[in-house]
Amino acid sequence: MTTRADVEDFLYREAMLLDEWRLDEWFALFEKGGRFEVPTTDNKGWDSSTAGYFVSDDYDLIRARVKRLKSRMAHAENPHSRTHRMVSNVVILERGEETVWVAANFVIHRYRDGGTYAYVGRYEHVLLVTEEGLRFRVRRAVPVMESMDPGARLSFIL
């Protein structure tokens, strides 16, 4: 049985990979067919018809996003931002036969172009339990800020 400590270790490792810009290793945390979503701040739940999305990537788009962020084509992230992520309040909401639904809070401090920006939100993930460890089936980062400061664009992975 997957424990909260297992989920915390997975999420803390993911935060480290993103902060260290180890994007290929981060992408390997997704199951084939996985999704990455960042709903807009008017989000009202899991029904995609109730709100827009800053990011709504299927597996192939996640791969393309990683490739672009690592290239010189991602002008907004060349050189890439420095980030410091904090993940807390990890809760297992539901266990299925092969999945675990989890929630957590995050604060990401981003340093870019002489500015400092804070992104606050919650994670709502569906994790697949495999013999190799946990994998993202759905990775959802839900911003809870009412607005973003000028310059606080979402050109990095939230």
C-alpha positions as CSV (number, residue, x, y, z in Angstrom):
1,M,0.0,0.0,0.0
2,T,1.2,3.5,-0.9
3,T,1.8,5.6,2.2
4,R,1.8,9.4,2.6
5,A,5.5,9.2,3.1
6,D,5.9,7.5,-0.3
7,V,3.8,10.3,-1.9
8,E,5.8,13.0,-0.1
9,D,9.1,11.4,-1.2
10,F,7.8,11.4,-4.8
11,L,6.7,15.0,-4.7
12,Y,9.8,16.2,-3.0
13,R,12.0,14.5,-5.6
14,E,9.9,16.0,-8.4
15,A,10.4,19.5,-6.8
16,M,14.1,18.9,-6.7
17,L,14.2,17.8,-10.4
18,L,12.4,20.9,-11.5
19,D,14.5,23.3,-9.4
20,E,17.6,21.7,-10.8
21,W,16.2,21.9,-14.4
22,R,16.5,18.1,-14.8
23,L,13.6,18.1,-17.2
24,D,14.2,14.7,-18.9
25,E,14.1,13.0,-15.4
26,W,11.0,15.0,-14.6
27,F,9.3,13.9,-17.8
28,A,10.1,10.3,-16.9
29,L,7.8,10.7,-13.8
30,F,4.8,10.5,-16.2
31,E,3.1,7.4,-17.3
32,K,2.7,7.1,-21.1
33,G,-0.6,8.8,-21.7
34,G,-0.2,11.1,-18.7
35,R,-1.5,14.7,-18.5
36,F,-0.2,18.0,-17.2
37,E,-2.7,20.7,-16.4
38,V,-2.6,24.2,-15.0
39,P,-6.2,25.6,-14.8
40,T,-6.8,29.4,-14.8
41,T,-7.7,31.1,-11.6
42,D,-11.5,30.8,-12.3
43,N,-11.2,27.0,-12.1
44,K,-14.2,25.4,-10.5
45,G,-13.1,21.7,-10.3
46,W,-12.2,18.8,-12.5
47,D,-14.7,19.4,-15.2
48,S,-12.7,21.0,-18.1
49,S,-15.9,22.7,-19.4
50,T,-16.1,25.0,-16.4
51,A,-12.8,26.9,-16.8
52,G,-9.9,27.6,-19.1
53,Y,-6.4,26.4,-18.8
54,F,-3.0,28.0,-18.8
55,V,-1.6,24.5,-19.6
56,S,-3.6,21.4,-20.8
57,D,-0.9,19.0,-22.2
58,D,-1.3,15.4,-23.1
59,Y,1.8,13.2,-23.0
60,D,3.1,14.2,-26.4
61,L,2.7,17.9,-25.6
62,I,4.5,17.4,-22.3
63,R,7.4,15.9,-24.2
64,A,7.4,18.8,-26.7
65,R,7.3,21.3,-23.8
66,V,10.4,19.7,-22.2
67,K,12.2,19.7,-25.5
68,R,11.4,23.4,-26.2
69,L,12.4,24.5,-22.6
70,K,15.7,22.8,-23.0
71,S,16.4,24.5,-26.3
72,R,17.2,28.1,-27.2
73,M,13.7,28.3,-28.7
74,A,12.2,29.0,-25.2
75,H,13.3,32.7,-25.2
76,A,11.4,33.4,-22.0
77,E,13.5,30.7,-20.2
78,N,16.9,31.2,-21.8
79,P,18.7,31.2,-19.5
80,H,16.2,29.3,-17.4
81,S,14.7,30.8,-14.2
82,R,16.0,29.9,-10.8
83,T,13.3,28.4,-8.7
84,H,12.9,27.2,-5.1
85,R,9.9,25.0,-4.5
86,M,8.2,24.1,-1.2
87,V,5.6,21.3,-1.0
88,S,3.5,20.8,2.1
89,N,0.2,19.5,3.5
90,V,0.4,16.3,1.5
91,V,-2.8,14.3,1.8
92,I,-3.9,11.0,0.2
93,L,-7.5,11.7,-0.8
94,E,-8.4,8.3,-2.2
95,R,-6.8,5.0,-3.1
96,G,-7.9,3.0,-6.1
97,E,-6.8,-0.4,-7.3
98,E,-3.9,1.1,-9.3
99,T,-4.1,4.8,-8.5
100,V,-3.7,7.2,-5.6
101,W,-5.4,10.6,-5.6
102,V,-3.4,13.2,-3.7
103,A,-3.5,16.8,-2.8
104,A,-0.7,19.1,-1.5
105,N,0.1,22.8,-1.3
106,F,3.0,24.5,-3.0
107,V,4.9,27.8,-2.9
108,I,7.4,28.4,-5.8
109,H,9.8,31.3,-5.5
110,R,11.1,32.3,-9.0
111,Y,14.0,34.5,-9.7
112,R,14.1,36.0,-13.2
113,D,15.4,39.2,-14.8
114,G,16.2,40.7,-11.4
115,G,12.7,40.1,-10.1
116,T,11.4,37.8,-7.4
117,Y,8.0,36.2,-7.9
118,A,6.0,33.9,-5.6
119,Y,3.5,31.4,-7.1
120,V,1.1,29.8,-4.6
121,G,-1.3,27.0,-5.2
122,R,-2.3,23.4,-4.6
123,Y,-1.5,20.2,-6.4
124,E,-4.3,17.8,-7.3
125,H,-2.6,14.7,-8.7
126,V,-3.7,11.2,-9.8
127,L,-0.7,8.9,-9.4
128,L,-0.3,5.5,-10.9
129,V,1.3,2.9,-8.6
130,T,3.8,0.8,-10.5
131,E,6.5,-1.7,-9.6
132,E,9.0,1.0,-10.5
133,G,7.4,3.6,-8.3
134,L,4.8,6.3,-8.6
135,R,4.0,8.0,-11.9
136,F,1.8,10.9,-12.8
137,R,-1.4,10.0,-14.6
138,V,-2.6,13.6,-14.1
139,R,-0.4,16.3,-12.7
140,R,-2.5,19.3,-11.9
141,A,-1.1,22.6,-10.5
142,V,-3.9,24.9,-9.4
143,P,-2.8,28.5,-8.8
144,V,-4.7,30.2,-5.9
145,M,-3.4,33.7,-6.4
146,E,-6.0,36.2,-7.6
147,S,-3.5,37.6,-10.1
148,M,0.1,37.5,-11.0
149,D,2.6,40.4,-10.8
150,P,3.8,42.0,-14.0
151,G,6.7,39.8,-15.3
152,A,5.4,36.8,-13.4
153,R,4.7,34.8,-16.6
154,L,4.2,31.1,-16.6
155,S,7.0,30.2,-18.9
156,F,8.4,27.6,-16.5
157,I,6.8,24.4,-15.1
158,L,4.5,25.3,-12.2
